[in-house]
Amino acid sequence: MTSILKVDNLQDASGTGTPYIKGAVLQVKQGILRTIWASSASSTAFENTPLSVTITPQSTSSKILITGMINFSGESGGHLDFKVVRNGADILLSTQSIGNRTKSHIHYFVGSGNEVYQIQTAPLNLLDEPSSTSALTYTLQGGTPYSAGYQALLNQVATDTDAGYNAYTVSTITAMEIGG
């Protein structure tokens, strides 16, 4: 015999909200960048992009799953890097420490030729354990840490000629609270 449970509304014991269920997606927030962005051409520092999302966890045991679709390009010869920071601080970067290597979530080298006409797409998939019930802002940072003079670009190609073969895209970042 099969049992079926049907309800119209589920709330926590106090009746004030959604019940906290381990492993369940408790809330979803998304940031969308519909415009273009370019890093400074005179700096090697990572810079905040306008792409961010804010989420306030219900419990300190919750995990935050950060996903996204980052559409980027750069100039020929440029090394581009992107990373997600939480409230301005680095998270989930490599623990490897050898030499002067850059630590990021996305690294790309733009070769010569047709790559300057392409918008590359990179996914994000990071599971953060912030142990917090305060508002958390996850921001995409970008730049060219290897060499100043280049630019990291979001949602456009480096050769931004006004022609049908060039495009503008969107980039997204999504934060999901997972019950822990």
Stockholm file with secondary structure:
# STOCKHOLM 1.0

chainA/1-180         MTSILKVDNLQDASGTGTPYIKGAVLQVKQGILRTIWASSASSTAFENTPLSVTITPQSTSSKILITGMINFSGESGGHLDFKVVRNGADILLSTQSIGNRTKSHIHYFVGSGNEVYQIQTAPLNLLDEPSSTSALTYTLQGGTPYSAGYQALLNQVATDTDAGYNAYTVSTITAMEIGG
#=GR chainA/1-180 SS CCCCCCCSCCCCTTSSSCCCCTTSEEEEEEEEECSCEECCSSCCSCEEEEEEEEECCSCTTCEEEEEEEEEEEECTTCEEEEEEEETTEECSCCCCCCTTCCCCSEEEECCSSGGGGCCEEEEEEEEECCCCCSCEEEEEEEECTTCTTCCEEESSCSSCCSSTTCCCCCEEEEEEEECC
#=GC SS_cons         CCCCCCCSCCCCTTSSSCCCCTTSEEEEEEEEECSCEECCSSCCSCEEEEEEEEECCSCTTCEEEEEEEEEEEECTTCEEEEEEEETTEECSCCCCCCTTCCCCSEEEECCSSGGGGCCEEEEEEEEECCCCCSCEEEEEEEECTTCTTCCEEESSCSSCCSSTTCCCCCEEEEEEEECC
//
